[in-house]
Amino acid sequence: MTESKIRVAISGACGRMGKELIRAVAEFSEFQLVSAFEKASHPEIGTDAGISAGLKELKMKIGSDAEAGIKLAELLIEFTFPEPTIEHLQIAVKYGTRMVIGTTGFSEKQMQEIKKASEKIAILVSPNMSLGVNLLFYLARQSAKILGAGYDLEVIEAHHRQKKDAPSGTALKLAEALAEGRGWDLKEVACYHRQGMIGARPDKQIGIQTIRGGDIVGEHTAIFAGEGERIELTHRVSSRATFAKGALRAGRWLMGKPPGLYSMQDYLELV
């Protein structure tokens, strides 16, 4: 008896991550791409998703009707922007479609909407789907706890010049991991900007600095600066395929889960 494949819909199919996801689905034998859609104003609407992603053998038109695409799928993968993600979330709840969300930049209100929706469907949310960077979060939290107050904490992140949000969702998650390790509230200790005569660095502070330029896919570093030594934990991504494959692995895991709000830390059993 042939095992049925997991039916996948991809939102933002014409974006860089959308195309990577289409390519990744083709590599995973347990998945079947059933819809790929974009905003109605996108110039690639109606074109072949396979050609767009460099897969000539894939024959599927890119659509603009999100509901028509989502209702065909068991799993929706979303790497877009907060507003359309929330719109698609409501459709996913309507049809019982699980979601893997890699979108970043949500407001607190939007996160509450996601949390409420997770009472009805299984949702995995992560600012970064890389397995390696999620291990970095764990190592950073443990390191901050073990090293203690004698080490100042800093986060540096770098991305391509087109990235719209800053700091990156991954940098904020990394800073949160450091804060958790120290038992701090990130909102009370985060420092996003330094200029002029700022005086001595407070002991209870986490600096979060942003670099934007060129085609940098993603780099994140946690710095632990002590007297006489410095420890740096760095993760660098050279291909967006890393995020796409991580999202699909997480999605495969999510298919066996009841309604709830999950993270990559749950998937990797690092909590």
ROZAZA-845578 format. One line per 8 residues: number of its first residue (from 1); for each residue x, y negated, z negated of C-alpha. Coordinates in steps of 0.001 Angstrom, whole numbers, plus 524288, in hexadecimal, padded with zeros to 5 digits. Layout:
BEGIN
NUM> X,Y,Z  ...
END
This chain:
BEGIN
1> 80000,80000,80000  805A9,7F2EF,80413  80697,7E907,7F915  7FFD9,7DC38,7FC49  80812,7D00A,7FD2C  8069C,7C3D5,7F4E0  7FF8B,7B986,7FCEE  806D6,7AC8D,7FC10
9> 80316,79EA6,7FFB0  80D5C,793F8,800BE  80A1A,785B0,7FE87  812BD,77B2F,8045E  81672,784A5,80F23  81D54,77A69,81780  8265C,7758C,80CD0  8340B,77A82,80A59
17> 82FA0,78371,7FF5C  82392,787B6,806DB  82BE1,78C97,81211  8351F,7937E,808BB  82980,79A39,80267  8245A,79EC8,80F8D  831B0,7A498,812A3  83286,7AAE2,80532
25> 8250E,7B136,8066C  829C5,7B7B4,812ED  8352B,7BDB0,80B51  82CCF,7C370,80062  825AA,7CF8F,8051B  81B74,7CEF9,7FA46  81606,7C1C2,7FEB3  80D42,7BDD8,80A00
33> 80C03,7AF9C,80E23  7FD8E,7AD04,8105A  7FD8A,79E24,81134  806B4,792A1,81268  80113,784FF,81138  8050A,776A4,810A5  7FEDF,7695D,80ED8  7F5E5,765D8,81A1F
41> 7FE5B,75A7A,81EAB  80A8F,762B0,820BA  80F09,7630A,82EFE  811A9,771BE,82E81  8037A,7756D,82BA8  7FF3E,77F92,83599  80D02,783BC,8390C  81244,7916D,836CE
49> 81735,79385,828EC  820BE,79DE7,82D8C  82759,79516,83770  8280C,78A1C,82D71  82EED,7933C,823DA  83781,7998C,82E1D  82FD6,7A655,82E91  82B5E,7A87F,83C87
57> 824C3,7B55D,83908  81B76,7AEB8,82F59  80F11,7AA02,835F1  80746,7A10B,82D23  80236,7935A,82F4D  804AA,78915,824D2  7F781,7846E,81FF0  7F275,7789F,81882
65> 7E704,77ECD,81143  7EC6C,78229,803CC  7E016,788FA,7FF29  7DF6C,791AF,80B24  7ED8B,7959D,808DF  7ECEA,797A8,7FA31  7E0AC,7A023,7FA41  7E7A1,7AA13,802EA
73> 7F2C6,7ABCD,7F93D  7F578,7B2BA,7EC74  8011D,7A9DE,7E9E1  80335,79B83,7ED26  810F2,795F9,7ECF6  8115F,78744,7EB57  81D4E,77E86,7ED29  81729,7716F,7F08B
81> 8136B,7656E,7E87F  80B57,76422,7DC06  7FEAA,75F03,7E20E  7FCD6,76980,7EC8A  80164,773F7,7E306  7F66B,7706A,7D9A1  7EC9A,77073,7E4DB  7F126,77DED,7E924
89> 7F0ED,7828A,7DB07  7E241,78058,7DA54  7E04D,7881C,7E6D9  7E8DF,79323,7E1A3  7E081,793D8,7D557  7D447,79499,7DDD0  7D94D,7A082,7E52D  7E149,7A6E0,7DA50
97> 7EE15,7A4E0,7E191  7FA59,7A577,7D934  8040F,79A37,7DA93  812B8,79872,7DA2C  81552,789E3,7D8CC  82295,783F4,7DBA5  81D69,7760F,7DCEB  823B1,76C33,7D3AA
105> 8201C,75EAD,7CE8F  81339,76213,7C7ED  80D52,7588E,7BE32  80927,75D7B,7B0D9  7FAFB,75CFD,7B553  7FDFF,76538,7C149  8053D,76F2B,7B8F3  7F939,77018,7B061
113> 7F112,77309,7BC7E  7FA71,77DFD,7C00E  7F9C7,78353,7B240  7EAE2,78333,7B297  7EABE,78A25,7BFCC  7F3C4,794A6,7BA4F  7E892,7991C,7B19A  7E24D,79E87,7BE00
121> 7EDCF,7A259,7C6BD  7FC03,7A640,7C4D9  80504,79AB5,7C7B7  813C7,79A22,7C751  81989,78C71,7C6E7  82805,78982,7C7CE  82F8D,77D89,7CC75  839AD,786D8,7D1FA
129> 8377D,794B2,7D6DD  845DB,7984E,7D743  848F5,7A3D4,7CE76  8563D,79DF3,7CB8A  85155,790B4,7C724  84769,79709,7BE28  8528A,79E81,7B7F6  85945,79139,7B6A0
137> 84DAF,78C2E,7AEB3  84F3B,797A1,7A55D  85DEE,7961D,7A41B  85CA3,78767,7A1FC  852B3,78940,7971C  85B01,79372,79055  86779,78B7F,791FB  8615B,77F34,78C54
145> 85CD3,78707,7809C  869D0,78DDE,77E57  872DF,78240,78084  86AE5,77925,777F3  86C2E,76AC3,774DE  87AA4,7698B,777FE  87802,769CA,78699  87167,75EF0,78E5A
153> 86785,7637A,79880  8667D,75E5D,7A672  85F92,762C8,7B2D9  863F6,75F08,7C08F  85BF4,7627C,7CC97  85E3E,7603F,7DB15  854FC,761B9,7E6AC  85378,75DA6,7F4D7
161> 85014,74FB4,7F859  841F2,7530F,7FC01  83DD1,75815,7EE99  83309,74F67,7E96C  832AF,75209,7DAC2  83D7E,74F33,7D0F5  84253,75521,7C87B  83F68,7622E,7CEBC
169> 835D1,76B33,7C803  84113,774A4,7C625  8494B,76A4D,7BF46  83E08,76743,7B615  83C2C,775C0,7B34F  84AB6,77703,7B096  84A33,76B63,7A75A  83E67,77170,7A09C
177> 8462F,77DF9,79EA4  85132,77633,7984D  84784,76F12,78F9A  8413E,77BDD,78B8A  84E8D,78131,787EB  85086,775BF,77EB3  8427D,77556,779C0  84021,767EE,77FC2
185> 834CB,761D4,78729  83A24,75E0B,7948F  83135,7522B,79548  8382C,74C8D,78963  84639,74F19,78D9B  84695,74E2C,79C80  84F05,74372,7A286  84CF5,74148,7B11E
193> 854D7,734F1,7B326  8610D,72E73,7ADD0  86613,72121,7B1BB  86D59,715EB,7AB5C  8719F,71517,79D27  86A14,720B2,7980C  87261,7233A,78BF9  87691,7307A,786D3
201> 86F1A,73C69,78B36  86511,740F2,7811B  8670F,74EB6,77BF2  858EE,7524D,77E7F  8580E,74FE4,78D20  85764,7577C,799DB  85BDF,75002,7A5CE  85569,75372,7B2BF
209> 85C31,74DC7,7BEAA  857E7,74E7E,7CCDE  85F8E,74EFF,7D9A4  85901,74E02,7E6FF  8603B,74F67,7F3D4  86241,756B1,80078  85CDA,76472,80197  85FC5,76988,7F3E4
217> 85635,774BA,7F1AB  85741,7746D,7E2E0  8618E,773B8,7D839  85F4E,7737F,7C988  86944,772B4,7BE99  867AB,77322,7AFE6  8732B,76CFC,7A8D3  876D9,76FC0,79AB4
225> 88140,765A1,79734  88853,767B9,78A4E  894D0,762AD,78440  8A02A,7685E,78BD9  8982B,770CF,79510  88CD1,77092,79E98  88432,77BA8,7A340  87CAD,77A9E,7B007
233> 8723F,783CC,7B504  86FA4,78157,7C37D  8664F,7870D,7CD5A  86769,783C3,7DBD6  85E1A,787B9,7E6AF  86314,7889A,7F4A7  85679,78D5F,7FAFD  847F5,78B0C,7F8AE
241> 84607,7997A,7FB9E  84A07,79B93,7ED69  83DCA,79475,7E8C3  834F0,79B3B,7F2A0  8396D,7A8F0,7EF0A  83883,7A5D0,7E09E  82A8F,7A0FF,7E277  826A7,7AD8C,7E968
249> 82CDD,7B61D,7DF00  82584,7AE65,7D4BB  8190C,7AF96,7DCB0  81A82,7BE4F,7DDA5  81BE0,7BED6,7CEC8  81030,7B5BD,7CCFA  8071C,7BEF4,7D45A  80723,7C821,7C8BB
257> 80409,7BDAE,7BEAB  7F70B,7B947,7B8D6  7F2CE,7AAF2,7B943  7FC8E,7A264,7B243  80741,7984F,7B3FC  8147C,79E79,7B690  82252,799DA,7B972  82E98,79F5C,7BFA0
265> 8337B,7A14F,7B1C1  8281E,7AAB4,7AFA6  82B2B,7B1CD,7BC4B  8398B,7B352,7B8AA  83631,7B6AA,7AA86  83EA6,7ABA3,7A569  834BE,7A656,79B9E
END
